[in-house]
């Protein structure tokens, strides 16, 4: 496993977090952003929830990064 494969795996994980729907998936499991404000934000669940929201707000750079990976894969074979 090389560095490129590791970066591809991280990109796939970021893509998965970016498409999670709050109303259909997170709030039904008690993980809405309003419930984890204040002190609970420093917990592990709060940190993961913050990471999910960060990836959802950074969708445009994520799309550009996906395009870069696709072009490199096409060129390198």
C-alpha positions as a LaTeX table, in Angstrom:
\begin{tabular}{lrrr}
\hline
Residue & $x$ (\AA) & $y$ (\AA) & $z$ (\AA) \\
\hline
Unk1 & 0.00 & 0.00 & 0.00 \\
Unk2 & 1.49 & 3.26 & $-1.08$ \\
Unk3 & 0.93 & 6.86 & $-0.21$ \\
Unk4 & $-1.31$ & 7.36 & $-3.26$ \\
Unk5 & $-3.60$ & 4.52 & $-2.17$ \\
Unk6 & $-3.81$ & 5.99 & 1.33 \\
Unk7 & $-4.75$ & 9.40 & $-0.11$ \\
Unk8 & $-7.41$ & 7.78 & $-2.28$ \\
Unk9 & $-8.87$ & 6.06 & 0.77 \\
Unk10 & $-9.00$ & 9.35 & 2.68 \\
Unk11 & $-10.69$ & 11.00 & $-0.28$ \\
Unk12 & $-13.31$ & 8.25 & $-0.44$ \\
Unk13 & $-13.95$ & 8.64 & 3.30 \\
Unk14 & $-14.35$ & 12.41 & 2.88 \\
Unk15 & $-16.79$ & 11.81 & 0.02 \\
Unk16 & $-18.81$ & 9.46 & 2.22 \\
Unk17 & $-19.01$ & 12.04 & 5.02 \\
Unk18 & $-19.96$ & 14.81 & 2.60 \\
Unk19 & $-23.10$ & 13.06 & 1.35 \\
Unk20 & $-24.55$ & 12.10 & 4.75 \\
Unk21 & $-27.98$ & 13.68 & 5.10 \\
Unk22 & $-28.68$ & 15.20 & 8.52 \\
Unk23 & $-32.47$ & 14.83 & 8.48 \\
Unk24 & $-32.53$ & 11.24 & 7.25 \\
Unk25 & $-29.45$ & 9.76 & 8.89 \\
Unk26 & $-27.99$ & 11.84 & 11.70 \\
Unk27 & $-31.06$ & 13.17 & 13.51 \\
Unk28 & $-32.76$ & 9.76 & 13.55 \\
Unk29 & $-29.76$ & 8.47 & 15.52 \\
Unk30 & $-29.63$ & 11.45 & 17.89 \\
Unk31 & $-26.63$ & 13.09 & 16.24 \\
Unk32 & $-27.96$ & 16.45 & 15.14 \\
Unk33 & $-25.67$ & 19.48 & 15.38 \\
Unk34 & $-28.01$ & 21.32 & 17.77 \\
Unk35 & $-27.73$ & 18.54 & 20.37 \\
Unk36 & $-23.94$ & 18.71 & 20.39 \\
Unk37 & $-23.34$ & 22.35 & 21.12 \\
Unk38 & $-21.39$ & 23.75 & 24.04 \\
Unk39 & $-19.62$ & 21.29 & 26.31 \\
Unk40 & $-20.61$ & 18.19 & 24.35 \\
Unk41 & $-18.74$ & 19.51 & 21.32 \\
Unk42 & $-15.44$ & 18.42 & 22.90 \\
Unk43 & $-16.54$ & 14.79 & 23.18 \\
Unk44 & $-15.57$ & 12.19 & 20.60 \\
Unk45 & $-19.05$ & 12.17 & 19.05 \\
Unk46 & $-19.03$ & 15.95 & 18.91 \\
Unk47 & $-15.67$ & 15.98 & 17.16 \\
Unk48 & $-16.82$ & 13.41 & 14.58 \\
Unk49 & $-20.02$ & 15.39 & 14.01 \\
Unk50 & $-17.95$ & 18.55 & 13.50 \\
Unk51 & $-15.82$ & 16.71 & 10.95 \\
Unk52 & $-18.94$ & 15.60 & 9.08 \\
Unk53 & $-20.25$ & 19.16 & 8.94 \\
Unk54 & $-16.85$ & 20.49 & 7.84 \\
Unk55 & $-16.77$ & 18.09 & 4.90 \\
Unk56 & $-20.32$ & 19.05 & 3.96 \\
Unk57 & $-19.38$ & 22.75 & 3.85 \\
Unk58 & $-16.24$ & 22.08 & 1.82 \\
Unk59 & $-17.95$ & 20.30 & $-1.05$ \\
Unk60 & $-16.53$ & 22.52 & $-3.82$ \\
Unk61 & $-12.87$ & 21.86 & $-2.91$ \\
Unk62 & $-13.78$ & 18.20 & $-2.50$ \\
Unk63 & $-15.20$ & 18.13 & $-6.03$ \\
Unk64 & $-12.01$ & 19.72 & $-7.38$ \\
Unk65 & $-9.89$ & 17.19 & $-5.49$ \\
Unk66 & $-11.98$ & 14.37 & $-6.96$ \\
Unk67 & $-11.42$ & 15.77 & $-10.44$ \\
Unk68 & $-7.68$ & 15.93 & $-9.81$ \\
Unk69 & $-7.62$ & 12.29 & $-8.69$ \\
Unk70 & $-9.62$ & 11.18 & $-11.73$ \\
Unk71 & $-7.31$ & 13.02 & $-14.13$ \\
Unk72 & $-4.20$ & 11.57 & $-12.50$ \\
Unk73 & $-5.71$ & 8.07 & $-12.66$ \\
Unk74 & $-6.57$ & 8.54 & $-16.34$ \\
Unk75 & $-3.09$ & 9.78 & $-17.18$ \\
Unk76 & $-1.18$ & 7.20 & $-15.15$ \\
Unk77 & $-3.32$ & 4.25 & $-16.14$ \\
\hline
\end{tabular}
